[in-house]
Amino acid sequence: MITVTRFNKTRFVINADWIETVESTPDTVITLTNGKKFIVSEPVEDIVRQVIEYKQKTFILNRTINSSSENDDK
């Protein structure tokens, strides 16, 4: 999940796994896989950085959980 800001300054969270595209038109538009679009105040680069950080955290968490369950089976 990543946190983004609408132009009215309200913040909300988007599931990063559902992001299909992020474009600058010049406003930043996030399009989800279901076609829903959000215009946010963060630049494209910040959205990309947040998605990468989210993916890294979920990968590390998944590896930790999987390696822990392997040790339990022995």
PDB file of N, CA, C and O in Angstrom:
ATOM      1  N   MET A   1       0.844  -1.172   0.000  1.00  0.00           N
ATOM      2  CA  MET A   1       0.000   0.000   0.000  1.00  0.00           C
ATOM      3  C   MET A   1       0.893   1.241   0.000  1.00  0.00           C
ATOM      4  O   MET A   1       1.943   1.267   0.642  1.00  0.00           O
ATOM      5  N   ILE A   2       0.456   2.263  -0.730  1.00  0.00           N
ATOM      6  CA  ILE A   2       1.184   3.528  -0.730  1.00  0.00           C
ATOM      7  C   ILE A   2       0.212   4.645  -0.372  1.00  0.00           C
ATOM      8  O   ILE A   2      -0.985   4.552  -0.641  1.00  0.00           O
ATOM      9  N   THR A   3       0.736   5.694   0.233  1.00  0.00           N
ATOM     10  CA  THR A   3      -0.083   6.829   0.627  1.00  0.00           C
ATOM     11  C   THR A   3       0.129   7.966  -0.354  1.00  0.00           C
ATOM     12  O   THR A   3       1.263   8.322  -0.675  1.00  0.00           O
ATOM     13  N   VAL A   4      -0.975   8.535  -0.830  1.00  0.00           N
ATOM     14  CA  VAL A   4      -0.922   9.637  -1.790  1.00  0.00           C
ATOM     15  C   VAL A   4      -1.859  10.754  -1.319  1.00  0.00           C
ATOM     16  O   VAL A   4      -2.654  10.567  -0.398  1.00  0.00           O
ATOM     17  N   THR A   5      -1.750  11.917  -1.970  1.00  0.00           N
ATOM     18  CA  THR A   5      -2.497  13.096  -1.551  1.00  0.00           C
ATOM     19  C   THR A   5      -3.316  13.658  -2.713  1.00  0.00           C
ATOM     20  O   THR A   5      -2.795  13.909  -3.801  1.00  0.00           O
ATOM     21  N   ARG A   6      -4.599  13.847  -2.455  1.00  0.00           N
ATOM     22  CA  ARG A   6      -5.446  14.536  -3.440  1.00  0.00           C
ATOM     23  C   ARG A   6      -5.082  16.019  -3.432  1.00  0.00           C
ATOM     24  O   ARG A   6      -4.374  16.482  -2.538  1.00  0.00           O
ATOM     25  N   PHE A   7      -5.564  16.759  -4.424  1.00  0.00           N
ATOM     26  CA  PHE A   7      -5.271  18.186  -4.483  1.00  0.00           C
ATOM     27  C   PHE A   7      -5.971  18.970  -3.385  1.00  0.00           C
ATOM     28  O   PHE A   7      -5.572  20.097  -3.091  1.00  0.00           O
ATOM     29  N   ASN A   8      -7.018  18.397  -2.763  1.00  0.00           N
ATOM     30  CA  ASN A   8      -7.680  19.078  -1.643  1.00  0.00           C
ATOM     31  C   ASN A   8      -6.968  18.770  -0.321  1.00  0.00           C
ATOM     32  O   ASN A   8      -7.490  19.066   0.754  1.00  0.00           O
ATOM     33  N   LYS A   9      -5.783  18.179  -0.406  1.00  0.00           N
ATOM     34  CA  LYS A   9      -4.887  17.871   0.723  1.00  0.00           C
ATOM     35  C   LYS A   9      -5.317  16.658   1.549  1.00  0.00           C
ATOM     36  O   LYS A   9      -4.691  16.382   2.573  1.00  0.00           O
ATOM     37  N   THR A  10      -6.348  15.930   1.152  1.00  0.00           N
ATOM     38  CA  THR A  10      -6.701  14.712   1.876  1.00  0.00           C
ATOM     39  C   THR A  10      -5.801  13.584   1.399  1.00  0.00           C
ATOM     40  O   THR A  10      -5.472  13.482   0.217  1.00  0.00           O
ATOM     41  N   ARG A  11      -5.415  12.747   2.341  1.00  0.00           N
ATOM     42  CA  ARG A  11      -4.512  11.638   2.019  1.00  0.00           C
ATOM     43  C   ARG A  11      -5.298  10.340   2.016  1.00  0.00           C
ATOM     44  O   ARG A  11      -6.244  10.179   2.786  1.00  0.00           O
ATOM     45  N   PHE A  12      -4.910   9.420   1.156  1.00  0.00           N
ATOM     46  CA  PHE A  12      -5.541   8.109   1.103  1.00  0.00           C
ATOM     47  C   PHE A  12      -4.518   7.081   0.659  1.00  0.00           C
ATOM     48  O   PHE A  12      -3.424   7.427   0.212  1.00  0.00           O
ATOM     49  N   VAL A  13      -4.880   5.832   0.786  1.00  0.00           N
ATOM     50  CA  VAL A  13      -3.951   4.739   0.514  1.00  0.00           C
ATOM     51  C   VAL A  13      -4.441   3.956  -0.702  1.00  0.00           C
ATOM     52  O   VAL A  13      -5.632   3.678  -0.842  1.00  0.00           O
ATOM     53  N   ILE A  14      -3.500   3.608  -1.577  1.00  0.00           N
ATOM     54  CA  ILE A  14      -3.790   2.820  -2.778  1.00  0.00           C
ATOM     55  C   ILE A  14      -3.014   1.513  -2.694  1.00  0.00           C
ATOM     56  O   ILE A  14      -1.865   1.488  -2.252  1.00  0.00           O
ATOM     57  N   ASN A  15      -3.643   0.446  -3.115  1.00  0.00           N
ATOM     58  CA  ASN A  15      -2.960  -0.836  -3.199  1.00  0.00           C
ATOM     59  C   ASN A  15      -1.993  -0.783  -4.384  1.00  0.00           C
ATOM     60  O   ASN A  15      -2.419  -0.723  -5.538  1.00  0.00           O
ATOM     61  N   ALA A  16      -0.706  -0.804  -4.094  1.00  0.00           N
ATOM     62  CA  ALA A  16       0.314  -0.670  -5.138  1.00  0.00           C
ATOM     63  C   ALA A  16       0.254  -1.809  -6.148  1.00  0.00           C
ATOM     64  O   ALA A  16       0.680  -1.644  -7.291  1.00  0.00           O
ATOM     65  N   ASP A  17      -0.270  -2.963  -5.741  1.00  0.00           N
ATOM     66  CA  ASP A  17      -0.368  -4.094  -6.665  1.00  0.00           C
ATOM     67  C   ASP A  17      -1.413  -3.859  -7.747  1.00  0.00           C
ATOM     68  O   ASP A  17      -1.397  -4.539  -8.773  1.00  0.00           O
ATOM     69  N   TRP A  18      -2.314  -2.915  -7.540  1.00  0.00           N
ATOM     70  CA  TRP A  18      -3.380  -2.646  -8.507  1.00  0.00           C
ATOM     71  C   TRP A  18      -3.048  -1.515  -9.470  1.00  0.00           C
ATOM     72  O   TRP A  18      -3.846  -1.204 -10.354  1.00  0.00           O
ATOM     73  N   ILE A  19      -1.874  -0.892  -9.309  1.00  0.00           N
ATOM     74  CA  ILE A  19      -1.505   0.213 -10.198  1.00  0.00           C
ATOM     75  C   ILE A  19      -1.104  -0.331 -11.559  1.00  0.00           C
ATOM     76  O   ILE A  19      -0.238  -1.198 -11.676  1.00  0.00           O
ATOM     77  N   GLU A  20      -1.758   0.200 -12.584  1.00  0.00           N
ATOM     78  CA  GLU A  20      -1.419  -0.191 -13.954  1.00  0.00           C
ATOM     79  C   GLU A  20      -0.478   0.833 -14.581  1.00  0.00           C
ATOM     80  O   GLU A  20       0.547   0.468 -15.156  1.00  0.00           O
ATOM     81  N   THR A  21      -0.832   2.129 -14.469  1.00  0.00           N
ATOM     82  CA  THR A  21       0.030   3.172 -15.021  1.00  0.00           C
ATOM     83  C   THR A  21       0.068   4.374 -14.088  1.00  0.00           C
ATOM     84  O   THR A  21      -0.859   4.622 -13.318  1.00  0.00           O
ATOM     85  N   VAL A  22       1.179   5.120 -14.182  1.00  0.00           N
ATOM     86  CA  VAL A  22       1.323   6.412 -13.510  1.00  0.00           C
ATOM     87  C   VAL A  22       1.871   7.351 -14.562  1.00  0.00           C
ATOM     88  O   VAL A  22       2.913   7.088 -15.162  1.00  0.00           O
ATOM     89  N   GLU A  23       1.157   8.464 -14.786  1.00  0.00           N
ATOM     90  CA  GLU A  23       1.600   9.377 -15.834  1.00  0.00           C
ATOM     91  C   GLU A  23       1.490  10.821 -15.372  1.00  0.00           C
ATOM     92  O   GLU A  23       0.700  11.153 -14.488  1.00  0.00           O
ATOM     93  N   SER A  24       2.295  11.662 -15.986  1.00  0.00           N
ATOM     94  CA  SER A  24       2.283  13.085 -15.699  1.00  0.00           C
ATOM     95  C   SER A  24       1.650  13.790 -16.885  1.00  0.00           C
ATOM     96  O   SER A  24       2.152  13.709 -18.006  1.00  0.00           O
ATOM     97  N   THR A  25       0.520  14.498 -16.631  1.00  0.00           N
ATOM     98  CA  THR A  25      -0.248  15.065 -17.751  1.00  0.00           C
ATOM     99  C   THR A  25      -0.554  16.557 -17.660  1.00  0.00           C
ATOM    100  O   THR A  25      -1.524  16.880 -18.346  1.00  0.00           O
ATOM    101  N   PRO A  26      -0.001  17.492 -17.021  1.00  0.00           N
ATOM    102  CA  PRO A  26       1.143  17.472 -16.132  1.00  0.00           C
ATOM    103  C   PRO A  26       0.809  17.008 -14.715  1.00  0.00           C
ATOM    104  O   PRO A  26       1.720  16.698 -13.948  1.00  0.00           O
ATOM    105  N   ASP A  27      -0.486  16.950 -14.345  1.00  0.00           N
ATOM    106  CA  ASP A  27      -0.823  16.383 -13.036  1.00  0.00           C
ATOM    107  C   ASP A  27      -0.514  14.892 -13.045  1.00  0.00           C
ATOM    108  O   ASP A  27      -0.529  14.257 -14.099  1.00  0.00           O
ATOM    109  N   THR A  28      -0.237  14.343 -11.884  1.00  0.00           N
ATOM    110  CA  THR A  28       0.054  12.914 -11.794  1.00  0.00           C
ATOM    111  C   THR A  28      -1.255  12.142 -11.744  1.00  0.00           C
ATOM    112  O   THR A  28      -2.086  12.355 -10.862  1.00  0.00           O
ATOM    113  N   VAL A  29      -1.423  11.244 -12.705  1.00  0.00           N
ATOM    114  CA  VAL A  29      -2.632  10.428 -12.798  1.00  0.00           C
ATOM    115  C   VAL A  29      -2.243   8.969 -12.588  1.00  0.00           C
ATOM    116  O   VAL A  29      -1.418   8.419 -13.317  1.00  0.00           O
ATOM    117  N   ILE A  30      -2.860   8.349 -11.569  1.00  0.00           N
ATOM    118  CA  ILE A  30      -2.651   6.934 -11.298  1.00  0.00           C
ATOM    119  C   ILE A  30      -3.858   6.181 -11.819  1.00  0.00           C
ATOM    120  O   ILE A  30      -4.992   6.478 -11.441  1.00  0.00           O
ATOM    121  N   THR A  31      -3.620   5.204 -12.690  1.00  0.00           N
ATOM    122  CA  THR A  31      -4.696   4.374 -13.223  1.00  0.00           C
ATOM    123  C   THR A  31      -4.544   2.975 -12.657  1.00  0.00           C
ATOM    124  O   THR A  31      -3.478   2.366 -12.745  1.00  0.00           O
ATOM    125  N   LEU A  32      -5.627   2.474 -12.073  1.00  0.00           N
ATOM    126  CA  LEU A  32      -5.623   1.125 -11.509  1.00  0.00           C
ATOM    127  C   LEU A  32      -6.019   0.110 -12.571  1.00  0.00           C
ATOM    128  O   LEU A  32      -6.503   0.477 -13.642  1.00  0.00           O
ATOM    129  N   THR A  33      -5.814  -1.155 -12.273  1.00  0.00           N
ATOM    130  CA  THR A  33      -6.131  -2.217 -13.229  1.00  0.00           C
ATOM    131  C   THR A  33      -7.621  -2.300 -13.525  1.00  0.00           C
ATOM    132  O   THR A  33      -8.011  -2.840 -14.561  1.00  0.00           O
ATOM    133  N   ASN A  34      -8.470  -1.770 -12.629  1.00  0.00           N
ATOM    134  CA  ASN A  34      -9.908  -1.776 -12.877  1.00  0.00           C
ATOM    135  C   ASN A  34     -10.364  -0.551 -13.666  1.00  0.00           C
ATOM    136  O   ASN A  34     -11.559  -0.383 -13.909  1.00  0.00           O
ATOM    137  N   GLY A  35      -9.418   0.309 -14.070  1.00  0.00           N
ATOM    138  CA  GLY A  35      -9.730   1.485 -14.872  1.00  0.00           C
ATOM    139  C   GLY A  35      -9.954   2.753 -14.065  1.00  0.00           C
ATOM    140  O   GLY A  35     -10.012   3.839 -14.640  1.00  0.00           O
ATOM    141  N   LYS A  36     -10.080   2.645 -12.767  1.00  0.00           N
ATOM    142  CA  LYS A  36     -10.295   3.816 -11.929  1.00  0.00           C
ATOM    143  C   LYS A  36      -9.043   4.678 -11.932  1.00  0.00           C
ATOM    144  O   LYS A  36      -7.922   4.173 -11.881  1.00  0.00           O
ATOM    145  N   LYS A  37      -9.258   6.008 -11.994  1.00  0.00           N
ATOM    146  CA  LYS A  37      -8.143   6.947 -12.061  1.00  0.00           C
ATOM    147  C   LYS A  37      -8.166   7.876 -10.854  1.00  0.00           C
ATOM    148  O   LYS A  37      -9.226   8.264 -10.364  1.00  0.00           O
ATOM    149  N   PHE A  38      -6.961   8.222 -10.387  1.00  0.00           N
ATOM    150  CA  PHE A  38      -6.809   9.169  -9.297  1.00  0.00           C
ATOM    151  C   PHE A  38      -5.798  10.224  -9.720  1.00  0.00           C
ATOM    152  O   PHE A  38      -4.736   9.900 -10.251  1.00  0.00           O
ATOM    153  N   ILE A  39      -6.133  11.490  -9.483  1.00  0.00           N
ATOM    154  CA  ILE A  39      -5.194  12.584  -9.708  1.00  0.00           C
ATOM    155  C   ILE A  39      -4.623  12.949  -8.349  1.00  0.00           C
ATOM    156  O   ILE A  39      -5.365  13.257  -7.416  1.00  0.00           O
ATOM    157  N   VAL A  40      -3.305  12.912  -8.242  1.00  0.00           N
ATOM    158  CA  VAL A  40      -2.639  13.145  -6.957  1.00  0.00           C
ATOM    159  C   VAL A  40      -1.589  14.233  -7.096  1.00  0.00           C
ATOM    160  O   VAL A  40      -1.167  14.570  -8.202  1.00  0.00           O
ATOM    161  N   SER A  41      -1.172  14.779  -5.958  1.00  0.00           N
ATOM    162  CA  SER A  41      -0.214  15.884  -5.983  1.00  0.00           C
ATOM    163  C   SER A  41       1.241  15.430  -6.021  1.00  0.00           C
ATOM    164  O   SER A  41       2.121  16.216  -6.371  1.00  0.00           O
ATOM    165  N   GLU A  42       1.512  14.160  -5.662  1.00  0.00           N
ATOM    166  CA  GLU A  42       2.894  13.669  -5.692  1.00  0.00           C
ATOM    167  C   GLU A  42       3.379  13.542  -7.143  1.00  0.00           C
ATOM    168  O   GLU A  42       2.606  13.174  -8.028  1.00  0.00           O
ATOM    169  N   PRO A  43       4.653  13.846  -7.381  1.00  0.00           N
ATOM    170  CA  PRO A  43       5.199  13.627  -8.731  1.00  0.00           C
ATOM    171  C   PRO A  43       5.350  12.125  -9.024  1.00  0.00           C
ATOM    172  O   PRO A  43       5.405  11.305  -8.109  1.00  0.00           O
ATOM    173  N   VAL A  44       5.413  11.794 -10.291  1.00  0.00           N
ATOM    174  CA  VAL A  44       5.533  10.401 -10.735  1.00  0.00           C
ATOM    175  C   VAL A  44       6.689   9.708 -10.043  1.00  0.00           C
ATOM    176  O   VAL A  44       6.555   8.562  -9.614  1.00  0.00           O
ATOM    177  N   GLU A  45       7.828  10.385  -9.926  1.00  0.00           N
ATOM    178  CA  GLU A  45       9.016   9.788  -9.325  1.00  0.00           C
ATOM    179  C   GLU A  45       8.757   9.343  -7.884  1.00  0.00           C
ATOM    180  O   GLU A  45       9.257   8.302  -7.458  1.00  0.00           O
ATOM    181  N   ASP A  46       7.977  10.128  -7.131  1.00  0.00           N
ATOM    182  CA  ASP A  46       7.656   9.762  -5.747  1.00  0.00           C
ATOM    183  C   ASP A  46       6.757   8.526  -5.696  1.00  0.00           C
ATOM    184  O   ASP A  46       6.922   7.671  -4.826  1.00  0.00           O
ATOM    185  N   ILE A  47       5.818   8.433  -6.617  1.00  0.00           N
ATOM    186  CA  ILE A  47       4.935   7.265  -6.670  1.00  0.00           C
ATOM    187  C   ILE A  47       5.761   6.021  -6.981  1.00  0.00           C
ATOM    188  O   ILE A  47       5.592   4.981  -6.343  1.00  0.00           O
ATOM    189  N   VAL A  48       6.644   6.129  -7.953  1.00  0.00           N
ATOM    190  CA  VAL A  48       7.497   4.994  -8.321  1.00  0.00           C
ATOM    191  C   VAL A  48       8.355   4.570  -7.130  1.00  0.00           C
ATOM    192  O   VAL A  48       8.482   3.378  -6.850  1.00  0.00           O
ATOM    193  N   ARG A  49       8.941   5.537  -6.430  1.00  0.00           N
ATOM    194  CA  ARG A  49       9.763   5.236  -5.262  1.00  0.00           C
ATOM    195  C   ARG A  49       8.952   4.521  -4.181  1.00  0.00           C
ATOM    196  O   ARG A  49       9.420   3.543  -3.596  1.00  0.00           O
ATOM    197  N   GLN A  50       7.745   5.004  -3.918  1.00  0.00           N
ATOM    198  CA  GLN A  50       6.900   4.365  -2.910  1.00  0.00           C
ATOM    199  C   GLN A  50       6.527   2.936  -3.301  1.00  0.00           C
ATOM    200  O   GLN A  50       6.509   2.042  -2.455  1.00  0.00           O
ATOM    201  N   VAL A  51       6.233   2.724  -4.575  1.00  0.00           N
ATOM    202  CA  VAL A  51       5.880   1.375  -5.036  1.00  0.00           C
ATOM    203  C   VAL A  51       7.075   0.443  -4.883  1.00  0.00           C
ATOM    204  O   VAL A  51       6.921  -0.693  -4.434  1.00  0.00           O
ATOM    205  N   ILE A  52       8.258   0.910  -5.250  1.00  0.00           N
ATOM    206  CA  ILE A  52       9.467   0.091  -5.105  1.00  0.00           C
ATOM    207  C   ILE A  52       9.702  -0.258  -3.638  1.00  0.00           C
ATOM    208  O   ILE A  52      10.000  -1.409  -3.317  1.00  0.00           O
ATOM    209  N   GLU A  53       9.570   0.726  -2.743  1.00  0.00           N
ATOM    210  CA  GLU A  53       9.754   0.465  -1.316  1.00  0.00           C
ATOM    211  C   GLU A  53       8.722  -0.542  -0.806  1.00  0.00           C
ATOM    212  O   GLU A  53       9.053  -1.434  -0.024  1.00  0.00           O
ATOM    213  N   TYR A  54       7.478  -0.399  -1.247  1.00  0.00           N
ATOM    214  CA  TYR A  54       6.421  -1.330  -0.845  1.00  0.00           C
ATOM    215  C   TYR A  54       6.756  -2.748  -1.319  1.00  0.00           C
ATOM    216  O   TYR A  54       6.653  -3.706  -0.553  1.00  0.00           O
ATOM    217  N   LYS A  55       7.152  -2.871  -2.576  1.00  0.00           N
ATOM    218  CA  LYS A  55       7.475  -4.191  -3.133  1.00  0.00           C
ATOM    219  C   LYS A  55       8.670  -4.813  -2.406  1.00  0.00           C
ATOM    220  O   LYS A  55       8.676  -6.014  -2.138  1.00  0.00           O
ATOM    221  N   GLN A  56       9.675  -4.003  -2.089  1.00  0.00           N
ATOM    222  CA  GLN A  56      10.830  -4.516  -1.356  1.00  0.00           C
ATOM    223  C   GLN A  56      10.424  -5.025   0.022  1.00  0.00           C
ATOM    224  O   GLN A  56      10.866  -6.092   0.449  1.00  0.00           O
ATOM    225  N   LYS A  57       9.581  -4.261   0.718  1.00  0.00           N
ATOM    226  CA  LYS A  57       9.132  -4.677   2.047  1.00  0.00           C
ATOM    227  C   LYS A  57       8.328  -5.967   1.977  1.00  0.00           C
ATOM    228  O   LYS A  57       8.519  -6.857   2.805  1.00  0.00           O
ATOM    229  N   THR A  58       7.436  -6.081   1.007  1.00  0.00           N
ATOM    230  CA  THR A  58       6.614  -7.292   0.917  1.00  0.00           C
ATOM    231  C   THR A  58       7.473  -8.485   0.514  1.00  0.00           C
ATOM    232  O   THR A  58       7.215  -9.601   0.964  1.00  0.00           O
ATOM    233  N   PHE A  59       8.484  -8.279  -0.320  1.00  0.00           N
ATOM    234  CA  PHE A  59       9.380  -9.363  -0.708  1.00  0.00           C
ATOM    235  C   PHE A  59      10.171  -9.864   0.499  1.00  0.00           C
ATOM    236  O   PHE A  59      10.288 -11.069   0.722  1.00  0.00           O
ATOM    237  N   ILE A  60      10.708  -8.927   1.268  1.00  0.00           N
ATOM    238  CA  ILE A  60      11.489  -9.303   2.460  1.00  0.00           C
ATOM    239  C   ILE A  60      10.591 -10.005   3.471  1.00  0.00           C
ATOM    240  O   ILE A  60      10.993 -11.011   4.055  1.00  0.00           O
ATOM    241  N   LEU A  61       9.393  -9.495   3.685  1.00  0.00           N
ATOM    242  CA  LEU A  61       8.461 -10.117   4.625  1.00  0.00           C
ATOM    243  C   LEU A  61       8.092 -11.522   4.155  1.00  0.00           C
ATOM    244  O   LEU A  61       8.053 -12.453   4.959  1.00  0.00           O
ATOM    245  N   ASN A  62       7.826 -11.678   2.881  1.00  0.00           N
ATOM    246  CA  ASN A  62       7.483 -12.987   2.327  1.00  0.00           C
ATOM    247  C   ASN A  62       8.636 -13.971   2.498  1.00  0.00           C
ATOM    248  O   ASN A  62       8.414 -15.126   2.862  1.00  0.00           O
ATOM    249  N   ARG A  63       9.854 -13.529   2.241  1.00  0.00           N
ATOM    250  CA  ARG A  63      11.022 -14.408   2.401  1.00  0.00           C
ATOM    251  C   ARG A  63      11.203 -14.799   3.858  1.00  0.00           C
ATOM    252  O   ARG A  63      11.552 -15.941   4.160  1.00  0.00           O
ATOM    253  N   THR A  64      10.965 -13.849   4.770  1.00  0.00           N
ATOM    254  CA  THR A  64      11.106 -14.127   6.201  1.00  0.00           C
ATOM    255  C   THR A  64      10.078 -15.157   6.645  1.00  0.00           C
ATOM    256  O   THR A  64      10.407 -16.100   7.364  1.00  0.00           O
ATOM    257  N   ILE A  65       8.842 -14.977   6.219  1.00  0.00           N
ATOM    258  CA  ILE A  65       7.772 -15.914   6.590  1.00  0.00           C
ATOM    259  C   ILE A  65       8.049 -17.290   6.001  1.00  0.00           C
ATOM    260  O   ILE A  65       7.921 -18.300   6.693  1.00  0.00           O
ATOM    261  N   ASN A  66       8.426 -17.334   4.733  1.00  0.00           N
ATOM    262  CA  ASN A  66       8.682 -18.623   4.086  1.00  0.00           C
ATOM    263  C   ASN A  66       9.884 -19.339   4.698  1.00  0.00           C
ATOM    264  O   ASN A  66       9.853 -20.558   4.866  1.00  0.00           O
ATOM    265  N   SER A  67      10.922 -18.612   5.028  1.00  0.00           N
ATOM    266  CA  SER A  67      12.089 -19.275   5.611  1.00  0.00           C
ATOM    267  C   SER A  67      11.789 -19.742   7.030  1.00  0.00           C
ATOM    268  O   SER A  67      12.324 -20.756   7.477  1.00  0.00           O
ATOM    269  N   SER A  68      10.936 -19.009   7.738  1.00  0.00           N
ATOM    270  CA  SER A  68      10.551 -19.443   9.087  1.00  0.00           C
ATOM    271  C   SER A  68       9.725 -20.705   9.035  1.00  0.00           C
ATOM    272  O   SER A  68       9.919 -21.592   9.866  1.00  0.00           O
ATOM    273  N   SER A  69       8.806 -20.823   8.085  1.00  0.00           N
ATOM    274  CA  SER A  69       7.969 -22.007   8.002  1.00  0.00           C
ATOM    275  C   SER A  69       8.772 -23.223   7.559  1.00  0.00           C
ATOM    276  O   SER A  69       8.445 -24.348   7.938  1.00  0.00           O
ATOM    277  N   GLU A  70       9.826 -23.013   6.756  1.00  0.00           N
ATOM    278  CA  GLU A  70      10.681 -24.130   6.370  1.00  0.00           C
ATOM    279  C   GLU A  70      11.398 -24.706   7.582  1.00  0.00           C
ATOM    280  O   GLU A  70      11.547 -25.922   7.698  1.00  0.00           O
ATOM    281  N   ASN A  71      11.839 -23.841   8.480  1.00  0.00           N
ATOM    282  CA  ASN A  71      12.547 -24.291   9.671  1.00  0.00           C
ATOM    283  C   ASN A  71      11.630 -25.058  10.620  1.00  0.00           C
ATOM    284  O   ASN A  71      12.080 -25.961  11.325  1.00  0.00           O
ATOM    285  N   ASP A  72      10.344 -24.702  10.640  1.00  0.00           N
ATOM    286  CA  ASP A  72       9.389 -25.370  11.511  1.00  0.00           C
ATOM    287  C   ASP A  72       9.102 -26.791  11.079  1.00  0.00           C
ATOM    288  O   ASP A  72       8.743 -27.626  11.909  1.00  0.00           O
ATOM    289  N   ASP A  73       9.252 -27.088   9.788  1.00  0.00           N
ATOM    290  CA  ASP A  73       8.933 -28.409   9.275  1.00  0.00           C
ATOM    291  C   ASP A  73      10.020 -29.441   9.574  1.00  0.00           C
ATOM    292  O   ASP A  73       9.774 -30.641   9.453  1.00  0.00           O
ATOM    293  N   LYS A  74      11.173 -29.012   9.947  1.00  0.00           N
ATOM    294  CA  LYS A  74      12.298 -29.928  10.153  1.00  0.00           C
ATOM    295  C   LYS A  74      12.271 -30.573  11.503  1.00  0.00           C
ATOM    296  O   LYS A  74      13.153 -31.369  11.824  1.00  0.00           O
TER     297      LYS A  74
END
